[in-house]
Amino acid sequence: MQDFQPFPAPAKVNLFLHVTGRRADGYHLLQSVFRLVDFNDTILLRPRQDGVIARSKEMAGVPESQDLTIRAAQLLKQHTGSQSGVDIAVEKSIPMGGGLGGGSSDAATVLIALNKLWDLNLSRQELMDLGLKLGADVPFFIFGKNAWVEGIGEKIQEIALPPAHYVILTPKIHVSTAQVFSAEELTRSTIPTTIAAFSGVFPEKEKQQTQFRNDLEPVVCQRYPAVASCLSWLNQFSQARMSGSGASVFIEIQDSLLDEKNSAKVLAKEILDQVPPEIAGTPIFAYETQGLEQHPLYNLLND
């Protein structure tokens, strides 16, 4: 689009997700590791001088009043008193409602990019605090590093992760996050663990599979058979896991766990080539991607 500047908004996967409790206000307490991956939406921004914030491209199923990118720009403008405006368009690649953080990442990228384009000079922490008003996952994308995440998503600590590729399958269904978290059968009492425990089991994959899981998986698999079928299909290659509240599922392939004749990237592509267009009668969106060490826009912010 003419005169628009493109900014990437990467997806994430949850390497595990434990529900450790629930607060009096209904919010769930979580522990998770969020990993950035090299698979992104593209946010197109065109600054304007009249103060107007406008959406330049419709998004199916998302009214402008609910569009997180528009809400992010409005929140930043209100918070800073900026007189600037912007035209916003989103080129979607990350499946909506897939548990990969696409909407949160889009909002974070708008905050990061407009902070630069509008010459606001807010710090990373200031933007993270602002982003939390838009959603629990937004601060992570502004934080910009792979992270150990606790609380309702606001407690974020950098974590070192080994290089890895991922094969991700997203059945074309809509999983209701609210319904999953409100399910009576959801386990909400997983004993809290530590970064040291998680990092210590990387070489011992079987141990990691039993200790670190996604507590939302049983609920989603019971209510959405397509997710269970995708997990079952991927399990023939490695331990598959659901990301977030679904519907996306993935396997992780680490170079360090392969012999010299193989590479994670090659193996991931070989698996991707075998994915059928449908699993259990449900169309499947499949892709291969690699983990990132930091957000592509990380250096646009000052700590």
C-alpha positions as CSV (number, residue, x, y, z in Angstrom):
1,M,0.0,0.0,0.0
2,Q,1.4,3.3,-1.1
3,D,3.3,5.4,1.5
4,F,2.7,2.8,4.3
5,Q,5.6,1.6,6.3
6,P,5.6,-2.2,7.2
7,F,6.4,-3.5,10.7
8,P,6.5,-7.2,11.6
9,A,4.4,-8.7,14.4
10,P,5.7,-12.2,15.2
11,A,3.8,-15.1,16.6
12,K,4.7,-17.1,19.7
13,V,4.2,-20.6,21.0
14,N,3.8,-21.7,24.6
15,L,6.4,-24.4,25.3
16,F,4.2,-25.3,28.3
17,L,1.3,-23.7,30.1
18,H,0.4,-24.5,33.7
19,V,-2.7,-23.1,35.5
20,T,-1.6,-22.7,39.1
21,G,-4.6,-21.0,40.6
22,R,-7.4,-18.4,40.2
23,R,-7.6,-15.0,41.8
24,A,-10.7,-13.6,43.5
25,D,-11.4,-11.4,40.4
26,G,-11.6,-14.5,38.2
27,Y,-8.3,-14.1,36.4
28,H,-6.2,-17.3,36.3
29,L,-2.7,-17.6,37.5
30,L,-0.3,-19.2,35.0
31,Q,3.2,-20.3,34.4
32,S,4.5,-20.6,30.9
33,V,7.4,-20.2,28.6
34,F,6.7,-17.9,25.6
35,R,8.8,-18.4,22.5
36,L,8.9,-16.0,19.7
37,V,8.9,-17.6,16.2
38,D,9.8,-16.3,12.8
39,F,6.2,-16.2,11.5
40,N,4.5,-12.9,11.5
41,D,1.7,-10.6,10.5
42,T,2.6,-7.3,8.9
43,I,1.4,-4.0,10.3
44,L,1.2,-1.2,7.8
45,L,1.3,2.3,9.2
46,R,1.0,5.7,7.5
47,P,1.4,8.7,9.9
48,R,-1.0,11.6,9.4
49,Q,-1.0,15.1,10.8
50,D,-4.7,15.6,11.5
51,G,-4.8,13.5,14.6
52,V,-7.2,10.9,13.0
53,I,-6.7,7.2,13.7
54,A,-8.3,5.2,10.9
55,R,-8.3,1.6,9.7
56,S,-7.4,1.4,6.0
57,K,-8.2,-2.3,5.4
58,E,-11.2,-4.2,6.7
59,M,-10.7,-7.4,8.8
60,A,-13.3,-10.1,8.4
61,G,-15.1,-10.7,11.6
62,V,-13.4,-7.9,13.5
63,P,-15.3,-4.6,13.9
64,E,-13.1,-1.5,14.0
65,S,-14.2,-0.9,17.6
66,Q,-12.8,-4.3,18.6
67,D,-9.6,-4.1,16.5
68,L,-6.7,-4.3,18.9
69,T,-4.4,-2.3,16.5
70,I,-6.9,0.6,16.5
71,R,-7.4,0.4,20.2
72,A,-3.6,0.4,20.8
73,A,-3.1,3.5,18.7
74,Q,-6.0,5.3,20.5
75,L,-4.6,4.2,23.9
76,L,-1.1,5.5,23.1
77,K,-2.6,8.8,21.8
78,Q,-4.7,9.3,24.9
79,H,-1.8,8.4,27.3
80,T,0.7,10.8,25.7
81,G,-1.6,13.6,24.5
82,S,0.0,13.2,21.0
83,Q,-1.6,15.3,18.3
84,S,-0.5,12.8,15.6
85,G,-2.7,10.3,13.8
86,V,-2.2,7.2,11.7
87,D,-3.8,5.0,9.0
88,I,-3.5,1.3,9.9
89,A,-3.8,-1.8,7.8
90,V,-3.0,-5.4,8.9
91,E,-1.8,-8.2,6.5
92,K,-2.7,-11.3,8.5
93,S,-0.7,-14.5,8.3
94,I,-1.0,-15.7,11.9
95,P,-4.4,-17.6,12.2
96,M,-6.9,-15.7,14.3
97,G,-7.8,-17.5,17.5
98,G,-5.0,-20.0,17.1
99,G,-3.3,-19.6,20.4
100,L,-0.3,-18.0,18.8
101,G,-0.8,-14.4,20.1
102,G,-1.4,-12.8,16.7
103,G,-3.8,-10.1,18.0
104,S,-1.6,-9.3,21.0
105,S,1.4,-9.1,18.8
106,D,-0.3,-6.8,16.3
107,A,-1.2,-4.4,19.2
108,A,2.3,-4.5,20.6
109,T,3.8,-3.7,17.2
110,V,1.5,-0.7,16.8
111,L,2.7,0.6,20.2
112,I,6.3,0.0,19.4
113,A,6.2,1.5,15.9
114,L,4.1,4.5,16.8
115,N,6.3,5.3,19.7
116,K,9.0,5.8,17.1
117,L,6.9,7.4,14.3
118,W,5.3,9.8,16.7
119,D,8.6,10.7,18.5
120,L,7.1,9.8,21.9
121,N,10.3,8.2,23.4
122,L,8.4,6.1,25.9
123,S,10.6,3.4,27.6
124,R,10.0,-0.3,27.1
125,Q,8.5,-0.6,30.6
126,E,6.2,2.3,30.0
127,L,4.9,0.6,26.8
128,M,4.6,-2.8,28.6
129,D,2.5,-1.2,31.3
130,L,0.3,0.4,28.7
131,G,0.0,-2.8,26.7
132,L,-1.3,-4.7,29.7
133,K,-4.5,-2.6,29.4
134,L,-5.1,-4.2,26.0
135,G,-4.4,-7.8,27.0
136,A,-2.3,-10.1,29.1
137,D,0.0,-11.2,26.3
138,V,0.7,-7.7,24.9
139,P,3.5,-6.9,27.4
140,F,5.5,-10.0,26.4
141,F,5.7,-8.9,22.8
142,I,6.9,-5.5,23.9
143,F,9.4,-7.1,26.2
144,G,10.8,-8.6,23.0
145,K,12.7,-11.6,24.4
146,N,11.8,-15.3,25.0
147,A,10.4,-15.3,28.4
148,W,9.3,-17.2,31.5
149,V,5.8,-15.7,32.2
150,E,3.8,-15.9,35.5
151,G,0.9,-14.2,37.2
152,I,-1.8,-13.3,34.7
153,G,0.9,-12.7,32.1
154,E,2.4,-9.5,33.6
155,K,5.4,-11.1,35.4
156,I,8.0,-11.6,32.7
157,Q,11.6,-12.8,32.9
158,E,14.0,-13.5,30.0
159,I,14.9,-17.1,29.5
160,A,17.6,-18.6,27.2
161,L,16.3,-21.2,24.8
162,P,18.2,-23.5,22.4
163,P,17.8,-23.0,18.6
164,A,14.8,-24.9,17.3
165,H,12.4,-25.2,14.4
166,Y,8.7,-25.9,14.8
167,V,6.0,-27.5,12.7
168,I,2.7,-26.0,13.6
169,L,-0.8,-27.2,12.6
170,T,-3.9,-25.0,13.0
171,P,-7.2,-26.7,12.3
172,K,-9.6,-24.2,10.8
173,I,-11.9,-24.0,13.8
174,H,-12.6,-21.3,16.4
175,V,-11.7,-22.2,20.0
176,S,-13.3,-20.0,22.7
177,T,-10.6,-19.0,25.2
178,A,-13.3,-17.8,27.7
179,Q,-15.1,-21.1,27.5
180,V,-11.9,-23.1,28.0
181,F,-10.9,-21.2,31.1
182,S,-14.4,-21.3,32.6
183,A,-14.7,-25.1,32.1
184,E,-15.5,-26.9,35.3
185,E,-13.1,-29.8,34.5
186,L,-10.1,-27.5,34.0
187,T,-7.2,-28.3,36.4
188,R,-6.3,-25.1,38.3
189,S,-4.0,-26.5,40.9
190,T,-0.8,-27.4,39.2
191,I,2.1,-27.0,41.7
192,P,4.3,-24.0,40.6
193,T,7.6,-24.9,39.1
194,T,10.8,-22.9,38.4
195,I,13.0,-21.7,35.6
196,A,15.8,-23.9,36.9
197,A,13.6,-27.0,36.7
198,F,12.5,-26.2,33.2
199,S,16.0,-25.4,31.9
200,G,17.4,-28.5,33.5
201,V,15.3,-30.9,31.5
202,F,16.1,-29.7,28.0
203,P,18.5,-32.6,27.3
204,E,16.0,-35.1,28.8
205,K,13.1,-34.8,26.5
206,E,11.0,-37.7,28.0
207,K,11.3,-36.0,31.5
208,Q,10.2,-32.7,30.0
209,Q,7.2,-34.2,28.4
210,T,5.8,-35.5,31.7
211,Q,6.7,-32.5,33.9
212,F,5.8,-29.7,31.5
213,R,2.5,-29.7,29.7
214,N,-0.4,-27.5,28.6
215,D,-3.1,-27.8,31.3
216,L,-5.7,-26.5,28.8
217,E,-5.2,-29.4,26.4
218,P,-7.6,-32.0,27.9
219,V,-10.4,-29.5,28.0
220,V,-9.8,-28.3,24.4
221,C,-9.4,-31.9,23.1
222,Q,-12.6,-33.0,24.7
223,R,-14.6,-30.1,23.2
224,Y,-12.8,-29.8,19.9
225,P,-11.9,-33.2,18.4
226,A,-10.0,-31.6,15.5
227,V,-7.4,-30.4,17.9
228,A,-7.1,-33.9,19.4
229,S,-6.7,-35.3,15.9
230,C,-3.9,-32.9,15.0
231,L,-2.1,-33.7,18.2
232,S,-2.4,-37.4,17.5
233,W,-1.1,-36.9,13.9
234,L,1.9,-34.9,15.0
235,N,2.7,-37.3,17.9
236,Q,4.0,-39.8,15.3
237,F,7.1,-37.6,14.9
238,S,7.7,-36.1,18.4
239,Q,5.8,-35.0,21.5
240,A,3.2,-32.6,20.3
241,R,1.7,-29.8,22.4
242,M,-1.0,-27.2,22.1
243,S,-0.1,-23.5,22.1
244,G,-2.1,-21.2,24.4
245,S,-5.8,-22.2,24.4
246,G,-5.6,-23.6,20.9
247,A,-6.4,-24.4,18.2
248,S,-2.7,-24.5,17.1
249,V,-0.6,-27.5,18.0
250,F,3.2,-28.0,17.3
251,I,6.3,-30.0,17.7
252,E,9.7,-28.7,18.5
253,I,12.8,-29.9,16.7
254,Q,16.2,-29.0,18.2
255,D,19.4,-29.3,16.1
256,S,21.2,-30.3,19.3
257,L,19.1,-33.5,19.6
258,L,19.8,-34.7,16.0
259,D,22.7,-36.5,14.5
260,E,25.2,-34.8,12.1
261,K,23.3,-36.0,9.0
262,N,20.1,-34.1,9.9
263,S,19.1,-30.6,10.7
264,A,16.0,-29.3,12.4
265,K,15.1,-27.1,9.4
266,V,15.3,-30.1,6.9
267,L,13.4,-32.4,9.2
268,A,10.7,-29.8,9.8
269,K,10.2,-29.4,6.1
270,E,10.1,-33.1,5.5
271,I,7.3,-33.4,8.1
272,L,5.5,-30.4,6.7
273,D,5.4,-32.1,3.3
274,Q,3.5,-35.0,4.8
275,V,0.7,-33.0,6.4
276,P,-2.6,-33.8,4.7
277,P,-4.9,-31.0,3.7
278,E,-7.5,-32.3,6.1
279,I,-7.3,-34.2,9.4
280,A,-10.4,-35.8,10.7
281,G,-12.4,-33.9,8.0
282,T,-11.1,-30.5,9.2
283,P,-9.0,-28.3,6.8
284,I,-5.5,-27.7,8.2
285,F,-3.3,-24.7,7.9
286,A,0.3,-26.0,8.3
287,Y,3.7,-24.2,8.4
288,E,7.3,-24.6,9.5
289,T,9.1,-21.8,11.3
290,Q,12.1,-21.3,13.5
291,G,12.5,-19.8,17.0
292,L,13.7,-16.2,17.4
293,E,16.0,-14.9,20.1
294,Q,14.3,-11.5,20.1
295,H,11.5,-9.5,18.5
296,P,12.5,-8.0,15.1
297,L,11.7,-4.5,16.5
298,Y,13.5,-5.0,19.8
299,N,16.1,-2.3,19.1
300,L,13.4,0.4,18.4
301,L,12.9,0.7,22.2
302,N,15.1,2.0,25.0
303,D,15.1,0.0,28.2
